[in-house]
Amino acid sequence: MISSLMFLALASQGITFGATYDCGPGYARFRVASCSAGVCTVDYANPGAPTRRIRMYQSQITTAIGRGCHTGKTAQDYRNDAARYEAQANALLAGSKRANVPARVAAVPHNRAPAAGGGALVLGKYECYTLSGGELESAMAENFTLYGGGRFTDYTGHPGSYSYSGGIVTFSGTGLGGHRAKYTPGVPHSNNPPHITFLNANGEESDSCDGQG
């Protein structure tokens, strides 16, 4: 029988409620009390500082966990978990494609863009965050807004273009030009918003952005 704690963890993208996450020597420690509509109540402590109760986006927490904040697991354990969940999701998607569907093609919702990589990108504003010195901070200079037709604007409103294939978004133009990012589907303003996570030159995940729709 699955425990209630394990169920909550699975339901919240791997977050274990009530457990203390250690982000390593010289970095923060935090404990997640609860999450609702993509925002979590967190007991947070910087090194040598008292614990304080704050509110954080759930995506900020999952990004920190993916970068090594853990409750006994290693960073590789979390990467292995993520790979397993992705494989399970891909298997479910593959199964759904075999189902009988009407011959008539439905219209694409206005807030989604057709994507060569399978599924669709959620259009709209994406707000980005970074883990710096143990603190999860807003990375406003990386914010962007996706539009249909492969167009986007950066946080200053300057236009650029993007392509999407194989789950990877590639930006052209503005300060984001040349950057590649991994897209994870989701629903804006839910416990599982869409994510676009930038990849560094080695293909490792770095700053993460939540789709606001």
C-alpha positions in Angstrom: 0.0 0.0 0.0 1.3 3.4 -0.9 1.8 5.7 2.0 0.0 9.1 2.2 3.4 10.9 2.3 4.5 9.0 -0.8 1.3 9.9 -2.6 1.7 13.5 -1.8 5.2 13.5 -3.1 4.2 11.9 -6.4 1.3 14.3 -6.7 3.6 17.3 -6.3 6.4 16.5 -8.8 8.6 14.8 -6.3 8.3 17.3 -3.4 8.3 15.5 0.0 6.2 17.6 2.4 7.5 18.1 5.9 11.0 16.8 5.1 14.1 19.1 5.3 15.9 19.6 2.1 19.6 20.3 2.3 21.2 22.1 -0.6 24.8 21.5 0.5 27.5 23.2 2.6 27.1 27.0 2.5 23.6 26.8 0.9 20.0 27.0 2.1 17.9 24.5 3.8 14.1 24.4 3.4 11.0 22.4 4.4 7.8 22.5 2.3 4.6 22.8 4.4 2.0 22.8 1.6 1.4 23.7 -2.1 -1.7 25.1 -3.8 -2.2 26.4 -7.3 1.6 26.4 -8.0 2.6 28.3 -4.9 4.0 26.7 -1.8 4.4 27.7 1.9 8.0 27.0 2.9 10.1 27.2 6.0 13.4 28.6 4.6 16.8 29.1 6.3 20.0 30.6 4.8 23.3 29.4 6.3 23.7 30.8 9.8 20.3 32.5 9.7 17.0 31.7 11.5 14.3 29.8 9.7 11.5 32.0 8.2 8.2 31.2 6.7 8.0 32.4 3.0 5.9 31.7 -0.1 7.7 30.3 -3.2 6.6 29.1 -6.7 6.4 25.3 -6.8 8.6 25.3 -9.9 11.4 27.1 -8.0 11.3 24.2 -5.5 11.4 21.5 -8.1 14.3 23.3 -9.9 16.2 23.4 -6.6 15.6 19.7 -6.1 16.7 19.0 -9.6 20.0 20.8 -8.9 20.9 18.8 -5.8 18.8 19.9 -2.8 17.8 16.6 -1.2 16.4 14.8 1.8 18.8 11.9 1.6 18.9 11.4 -2.2 21.8 12.4 -4.4 21.3 14.8 -7.4 21.8 11.8 -9.7 18.9 10.0 -7.9 16.6 12.9 -8.8 17.8 12.9 -12.4 17.1 9.2 -12.6 13.7 9.8 -11.2 13.0 12.5 -13.7 14.1 10.2 -16.6 11.9 7.4 -15.3 8.9 9.7 -15.1 9.5 11.1 -18.6 9.7 7.6 -20.0 6.4 6.7 -18.3 4.8 9.8 -19.7 6.1 9.0 -23.2 4.7 5.5 -22.9 1.3 6.9 -21.9 1.4 9.3 -24.8 2.4 6.6 -27.2 -0.6 4.5 -26.0 -3.0 7.4 -26.5 -1.9 7.8 -30.1 -3.2 4.3 -30.8 -6.7 5.1 -29.7 -9.4 5.7 -32.3 -9.8 9.4 -33.1 -12.2 11.3 -35.4 -10.9 12.0 -38.9 -11.7 15.7 -38.5 -8.8 17.6 -37.1 -9.7 19.9 -34.2 -8.7 23.5 -34.1 -5.6 24.4 -32.1 -6.6 26.4 -29.0 -5.6 30.0 -29.2 -3.1 29.7 -26.3 -1.1 26.9 -27.9 1.2 26.7 -30.8 1.6 23.6 -33.1 5.0 22.0 -32.3 7.2 19.7 -34.4 8.4 18.1 -31.2 5.1 16.6 -30.3 2.2 18.3 -28.4 2.1 22.1 -28.3 3.9 24.9 -26.6 1.8 27.0 -24.2 2.0 30.5 -25.4 2.1 33.6 -23.3 4.5 35.0 -20.7 7.2 32.9 -19.0 8.7 34.0 -15.7 12.3 32.7 -15.0 14.1 31.9 -11.8 17.7 31.0 -10.8 19.4 29.3 -7.8 22.1 31.7 -6.6 24.1 31.3 -3.4 21.4 29.0 -1.9 18.7 31.6 -2.7 16.0 31.1 -5.3 15.8 34.4 -7.1 13.8 35.9 -9.9 15.8 36.1 -13.2 13.8 38.9 -14.8 16.3 39.5 -17.6 15.5 36.1 -18.9 11.7 36.5 -18.9 10.1 36.2 -22.4 6.7 35.9 -24.1 5.9 33.3 -26.7 3.6 34.1 -29.6 2.2 32.0 -32.4 4.2 31.7 -35.7 7.5 31.1 -33.9 7.8 34.6 -32.6 8.7 35.9 -29.1 9.7 39.0 -27.3 12.2 39.4 -24.5 11.6 41.1 -21.2 12.2 44.5 -22.8 9.8 43.9 -25.6 12.4 43.3 -28.3 11.3 40.7 -30.8 13.0 37.4 -31.8 12.1 34.0 -33.2 12.1 30.5 -31.9 11.8 26.9 -33.2 10.6 23.8 -31.4 11.6 20.2 -32.2 12.2 17.1 -30.1 11.1 18.8 -26.9 13.8 21.6 -27.4 13.1 25.3 -27.9 15.9 27.2 -29.8 15.8 31.0 -29.6 17.1 33.4 -32.2 17.5 37.2 -31.8 17.7 39.4 -28.6 19.9 38.4 -25.7 18.4 34.9 -25.7 19.6 34.3 -29.2 21.5 30.9 -29.5 20.1 29.6 -26.3 18.4 26.1 -26.2 15.9 25.1 -23.6 13.9 22.0 -22.7 10.1 22.2 -22.7 8.0 20.4 -20.2 4.2 20.5 -20.8 1.8 21.8 -18.2 -1.2 23.9 -17.4 -0.7 27.6 -16.3 -1.7 28.5 -12.8 -1.9 24.9 -11.7 0.3 22.7 -9.6 2.0 21.6 -12.8 2.6 24.7 -15.0 4.5 24.4 -18.3 8.3 24.8 -17.8 11.0 26.0 -20.2 14.4 25.2 -18.7 17.5 26.6 -20.3 20.4 24.2 -21.1 24.0 25.1 -20.9 26.7 24.3 -23.4 27.1 20.8 -21.9 23.3 20.1 -22.2 22.8 20.4 -18.4 19.7 22.2 -17.1 20.1 25.7 -15.7 17.5 28.5 -15.0 13.9 27.5 -15.2 10.8 29.5 -16.4 7.1 29.0 -15.6 4.5 29.5 -18.2 1.9 32.0 -17.1 -0.3 31.7 -20.2 
